[in-house]
Amino acid sequence: MSTKRNTLQRQIILDTIRSLDMHPTAEELYLEIQKSHPVIGKSTIYRNLKQLAEDGAIKQIVMDMDGVVRYDKNPAPHNHFICETCGRIFDIDMGLDDDVVGIIEDKYGLKINRHAIEFFGACPYCTV
């Protein structure tokens, strides 16, 4: 982790990300923060999001579908379900069995250090 100081703005941004039940874009985060802290500008948000991601406090997710960057409040390894209709991201808190990792390593001669799995489809909001 970086030794950069934790500014009030950075803490507000981090607290806001942690309070949301979604993986927001910088723009969505900006609009949410504006409700209670209208003096925090977009450039401050972008700069602090970059720093928080570099420090490992949050995770940056680049969407393959459209290149949009979203932010995950949970930096720990976990998987995602991504709705191909609306773009919502859902956390899937289920790891890959160690036996499967071993089988993949043995079959292909690999050494797996980490993995991330993304599932794609339609979420409950879009399958109505």
Stockholm file with secondary structure:
# STOCKHOLM 1.0

chainA/1-128         MSTKRNTLQRQIILDTIRSLDMHPTAEELYLEIQKSHPVIGKSTIYRNLKQLAEDGAIKQIVMDMDGVVRYDKNPAPHNHFICETCGRIFDIDMGLDDDVVGIIEDKYGLKINRHAIEFFGACPYCTV
#=GR chainA/1-128 SS CCCCCCCHHHHHHHHHHHHCSSCCBHHHHHHHHHTTCTTCCHHHHHHHHHHHHHHTSSEEEECTTTCCEEEESCCSSCEEEEETTTCCEEEECCCCCHHHHHHHHHHHTCCCCCCCCEEEECCTTTCC
#=GC SS_cons         CCCCCCCHHHHHHHHHHHHCSSCCBHHHHHHHHHTTCTTCCHHHHHHHHHHHHHHTSSEEEECTTTCCEEEESCCSSCEEEEETTTCCEEEECCCCCHHHHHHHHHHHTCCCCCCCCEEEECCTTTCC
//
